[in-house]
Amino acid sequence: MSTEKVANRLVELCRKGEFEAAQKELFAEDAISIEPYSTPDFDKETKGLKAIIEKGHKFESMVEKMHHLDISDPLVAENVIAFTLSMDMKMKGHERSKMGELCVYHVKNDKIVSEQFFM
């Protein structure tokens, strides 16, 4: 599968909110996820598909309501994918807020080997 096909499939699944399905289908077992910074809830780096999926479950458990999710069309350059992600959501115990980030993925041997988020 070309990087462009990986990008299109990733965006297709993420637009449906099927993040775990995207991870299971498109990520390498030893993939790494990099956040902009560490927080009390999340480490800066998460290594391995199983840990990345668990991180996603933790994030989902913190969301009270997702009002809107928007993902741009992907940009592809060689083995790199990028798109913007915008969320309008209410986190448990917090006011409704909007969050935007740039999501960047590296592909090797038809699998995503890293994801990194910029806010």
C-alpha positions in Angstrom: 0.0 0.0 0.0 1.5 3.4 -1.0 1.8 6.2 1.5 -1.0 8.0 -0.3 -3.3 5.0 0.2 -2.3 4.8 3.9 -3.1 8.5 4.2 -6.5 8.2 2.5 -7.5 5.2 4.6 -6.2 6.9 7.8 -8.3 10.0 7.1 -11.3 8.0 6.2 -11.3 6.1 9.5 -10.4 9.1 11.6 -13.3 11.1 10.1 -15.6 8.4 11.3 -14.1 8.5 14.8 -12.7 5.0 14.3 -9.2 5.8 15.7 -8.6 2.4 17.2 -9.6 0.7 13.9 -7.1 2.9 12.1 -4.4 2.0 14.6 -5.0 -1.7 14.4 -5.1 -1.7 10.6 -2.4 0.8 9.7 0.1 1.0 12.5 3.2 -1.1 13.0 3.4 -3.1 16.2 6.4 -1.0 17.4 5.0 2.4 16.4 5.6 5.4 18.6 3.3 8.2 19.5 4.7 11.6 20.4 2.7 14.3 22.2 3.8 18.0 22.3 4.6 17.7 26.0 4.0 15.5 29.0 0.9 16.0 31.1 -0.3 14.4 34.3 -2.4 12.1 32.1 -0.1 11.4 29.2 3.6 10.8 28.7 5.4 12.7 25.9 6.2 9.4 24.2 4.1 6.2 24.0 5.8 3.1 22.5 4.1 0.2 20.9 0.7 -0.4 19.3 -0.8 -1.8 22.5 0.2 1.2 24.6 -1.0 3.6 21.8 -4.4 1.9 21.8 -4.5 2.1 25.6 -3.7 5.8 25.4 -6.6 6.3 23.1 -9.0 4.5 25.5 -7.8 6.8 28.3 -8.4 9.9 26.2 -11.9 8.7 25.2 -12.7 8.0 28.9 -11.9 11.7 29.6 -14.3 13.0 27.0 -17.8 13.7 28.1 -19.1 14.7 24.7 -17.6 15.2 21.3 -19.7 17.9 19.6 -17.7 18.1 16.3 -14.7 16.5 14.8 -13.1 17.8 11.6 -10.1 16.3 9.8 -8.5 18.0 6.8 -7.6 16.2 3.6 -4.1 14.7 4.0 -0.9 16.1 2.6 1.6 13.5 1.5 5.4 14.0 0.9 7.4 10.8 0.2 6.8 8.7 3.4 5.2 11.5 5.5 1.5 12.2 6.0 0.1 15.4 7.7 -3.4 16.6 8.4 -5.1 19.0 10.8 -7.5 17.7 13.4 -10.1 20.1 15.1 -12.3 19.0 17.9 -15.1 20.8 19.7 -15.7 18.8 22.8 -16.5 18.8 26.5 -14.0 17.0 28.7 -15.3 15.6 32.0 -15.1 18.3 34.7 -14.3 21.1 32.3 -16.1 23.6 30.1 -16.7 22.9 26.4 -13.7 23.8 24.4 -12.2 23.7 20.9 -8.8 22.1 20.2 -6.8 22.0 17.0 -3.6 20.1 16.2 -1.4 19.2 13.3 -1.0 15.4 13.1 2.1 14.0 11.3 2.7 10.4 10.5 5.8 8.5 9.1 5.2 5.4 7.0 7.7 2.6 6.5 7.0 -0.7 4.8 3.3 0.3 4.3 2.7 0.8 8.0 2.7 3.9 10.2 5.8 3.8 12.4 5.3 7.1 14.2 2.7 9.8 14.9 3.4 13.2 16.3 1.0 15.9 17.4 1.7 19.7 17.3 -0.6 22.2 19.0 
